[in-house]
Structure formats: C-alpha cells, structure tokens
Amino acid sequence: MTPLELFLAALAAAGAGAINALAGGGTLISFPALLAMGVPPVMANVTNAVALSPGYFGATLAQWKNLRGQRRRLWICVPAAIIGGLAGGVILLHTHERTFQSLVPYMLFAASLLLALQNKVRDAVVKRLADPGHAKRDPLIVAIPVLLAGIYGGFFTAGMSVIVLAVLGSMLDDSLTRLNALKQAIAFCVNIAAAVFFLFSGKVIWIVAAAMAVGALIGGAAGGRLAGSMKPDTLRWIVVSVGFALAVYYWIR
C-alpha cells in the first residue's frame, strides 16, 4: 500500500473507533474502506478484526466495575464466547474469497439492520427487566446462545453486540448497566479469540493493521470525549444509512 492508502486506512479506523465509542457499528466504516482500497474480502475482514481489537479491550476496562459480582456468569460466558470466536474464525478462513465476497452485501445489510434495531432491543430488555413477574433463570441457559453469537462475531463482527445484548436481556435478570458490561466482556472475548487465531493465518496485512490500530485508539479516545456533546442516535442512523447504501452498492456489483 502507498503512504496515502495507509493514511486513509488509519483515518477509516479512527472513524470506526469514534463510532464504536459513541454508537457502535464502526466495522461498517472500516471494513468497506479496506474493500474500496482493493484488499480481498477475507483479508480485509481479518485485518479489520485484528486492528480494531484494542478498542474492545479499552471498552471492557471502562466497564470493569460493573462486572463485579458476575463471576459465575463470566465463567459460563467467557469460554462460550472464546470457543464461538475461534469457530467463527475457522469458518471464515475456510471460506473461499469469491463465496465471502458474495456474502458481503448480505452481511452489511444484516449488520445495518441490527444497528438500526439497537434501541428497540435495549427498550425490550429494559421492559422485561422491569416486569416484576418475570421468572429468574440460571445463567447456564445463556451458554449456547452466546456460543452461536460468538460464531457470528468471529466470522463478521458488525452487529454482534446487539445480538449478545438481546440474548442476555431475554435470559438473565439484572440491571441493563450490568448486562451491558457483560455484553462488552463477551464481545471482547469473541473478538480477541478470533484476532489471536488470525495472527497465524497469513491473512493479516500487518502494516495496515498497525496503522488502523493506532487510528482506532485515537478515534476511540476522541469519541469518548465527544460522547456528551453528540447525539448517538444521529450518528447511529448515519452509519445505518451508509451501511444500507453500501449493501445496495455491492448487490449491484
């Protein structure tokens, strides 16, 4: 890649980091940016996952205090998330480039739809948790759904957090704040498991991943500072619109 292309990749990752900090859905910016630069789809997805993984770590640390008292859930969810992330990564690396390319518009559409439904999912979770008549459930019940969400996340990360929050909110009993922290920890485990597996795949464009990782960290920090002055819903709908437009573009191609 030329220096200009590396700069543009870092800029896209900075935008993705800021968007993830404010509203979520940053992959809908960084992944298509790599495709636009001519990176093959599987390689673009792998490089993007590795590059953005530090952002998941930072977000999990920020939620650490809300994970206290959830040890049993973590013992159940973390292994399921790791296994799911690894399985998704294995499936991705055994998917032919042409097959994955044909799936790109469908994945962009699905991820955009999940992001569009994010608030409805959150509202449904809040409504269920506020219902005094709902039955308490054993945390073990979430293992299989978390595993399945992890497989999706290891294959393509965009929209995974919405799926995980829906699973946790429908099956566990706690405040939305604590469930959101658990969701963040699960998303981190899925992403880092897939990213570590990808390190040895030969599919990572290291110089691009390094530039994007720096951009994502800067963007994430900037997004965190802007969180109080920018409406997340406005940004989320911009990202959703871009995602749907890109899905249509790749369908036409």
N, C-alpha and C positions, 0 to 999 in steps of 0.2 A: 504494500500500500504506500501511496505517496504521503508526505507530511500533511498535506491538506486533507486527505481522506482520514488519516488518524485523528486530526483535529475535529473533523465532523463527527467521527465515531464517538470521541470523548464528549463532544457537545450533546449528541443524542443521549448518551448515558447520563450526562448531567441533568438533562431534562427528565429522563426516566427516574433518576434518584429523587429529584424535587417532586415529581408527580406521585411517586410512591409514598413520600413523606406527607403529602397533602391529601391525596385522594385515592391512590392505588391505580394500578394499570399501566405502570411505566414501561412494561415489556411491549405494549402496543406502540411505543415510540421507538425504542432502541432496536428491537428485532427487525421491523421493516426497514429501518435505516441501514442495517447491515445488508439486507437483501438488495436495497437500492444501489449499494456500492459493488454489487456483483458477487458477494460471498454466497456460496452454495447454501441452500436452506438448512440442512442438518448442521453444517459447520457454523452457520450464523446462530442457530438456536443454542448449540453447545457453548460457543464463545460468549454469547449473551448471558447464559446461566452462570458461567464462571465469573464473568465480570461484575455482575450485579449481586453476587453472594455476600460481599462485605456489608451491603446495605441491610440485608436480612439480619445479620449479626448485630448491627447497631440498633435496629428496631427492637430486637429481642432484649438487649441490655436495657433499653429505655423502659421496657415493661416488666423488668425483673421483680420489682416489689409486689406486683400484682400476681406473681406466680407463687408467692409464699402460701403454704397450706394446700398446695395442689400436687404434692409429691406422688400420691397414688395415681393420679391422672397422668402425670408425666411418665411414670414407669410403664403405663399402658400405651400412651400415645406416641412417645418418642421412638420406641422400637418399631411400631407400626409405620410411623412416618419415614423412618430411615429405610426400612425394607421396601416401602412403596416408592420412595425416591430412587432407590437403586434399581428396582424393577422397571420403573418408567425410563430411566437412563439406558438400561439394557435394550428395552424395546426401541427407543429412539435410535441407538447406534446400529440396530439390526434392521432399520427401516431404510429402504432404497431412497436415494436422493429424489428420484422422479416421483415416487409414491408420496414422500413427505411434502414435496412441492405441490402436489395435487391436493394435499390436506390443508395447506396454508390458509386459503380463504375461509374454509370451514372453521379452523381454529381461531382465526381473527374474529370471525363473526360470533362464535361461541363466547370468546373472551370478552368481546364488547357487550354482548347481551348480559353476561354475568355482572359486569361492571355497572351496566345500566340498572340492574335489579338489586344492586348492593344495598340501597336504603330500604327497599321493601323487605329484603331478607333480614336486615337489622331490626326493622319495626316488628316483623313477625316474631323474632326472637324475644324482643322486649315484651311483647304482648303475652307470649307463652310464659315467660318467667314471672310476669305479674299476676298470672292466674293462680289463686290460692288452691285451686282444686287439682292442679297437675300432680301426677304421681312421681315420687322420687325414683331415680333409676341408677343402677350400678354403673360406674364409669367403664367397666369392661365392655359394655354394649357398643362403645364407640370404636373399638379396635378395628373391626373390618371396614366400616365407612372411612375411617382415617387412612387405612391402608390403600383403599381404592382412590381416595383423593390424592394420596401421595404418588400413586402411579401416574395419574393425570399430571400432577405437578412436575414429576421427573421428566415427563415427555414434553410438556409445554407449560411454563409457569403461569402465564397470564390467566387471571380469574380464579386461581386455586384458593386464595384466601376467602373468597365469597363462599365457595363450596364448603370449606372447613368450618367457617362460622355457622353456616346453615346446619351442618351436622352436629356441632357442639350445642348449638342453641335448641335443637329439637330433641336432644337426647340427654343433656346434662342439666343440673339445677344449680344456678349460681347467678351472680350479677353479670351484666353484659361486660363490664370492665374486666372482670377476671377471666371470662370466657374469651374476650378479645386478646388478652395476654397469652392465654393457652393457644389460641389460634396462631399468634405470632411465633410462638416457640415451635409449633408443628410446622409452619411454613419454613422456618429456618432449617429445621432438621431435614425436611424434604429436599430443600434447595442445596444444602451443604453436602448431603449424601450423594445427590446426583452430580454436583460440581466436582467432588473428590474423585468420583468414578470417571468423570470426563477428563480429568487431568492426565490419565494414562491412555486416552483414546486416540491420540494423534489428530483429533479434530479441532483442537483449540488453536486459534491464531493468537499466539502469546502476546505479540506486540500490541495487537488491537485490544485484547482482554486487559492488558496493563493500562493502556490509555483510557479505556472505558471505566475501569475500576476507580481510577483517580477522579474521573468526571462524575461517576455515580456518588462517590463520597462527598465531593464538593456540592453537588446538586442536592443530596440528601440533607446536608447541613444547612444549605440555603433554604430548602423547603421547610425545614423545621422552624427556622426563624420567621418565615413568611406565613406560618400556619395561622397566626392570629389576625393577619391583615387581609387574607384572601379567602374567598368562599370556596370550600372544597367542592361543593355541588357544581358550581360553574365550571371549574377545571375538569371535574369528572365528566361532565357532559361534552366538553370539548374533546376530551380523549375518546369518549364513546363515539362521537361523530367521526373523528379521524379513523378509528378502528373499523367502523362500518364502511366508510369510504374506501379504505384500503382493501377490505374484504371484497367489495364490488370490483375494484380495480383488478385484483388477482383472479377473480372469477372470469372477467372479460378476457384477461390474458390467457 
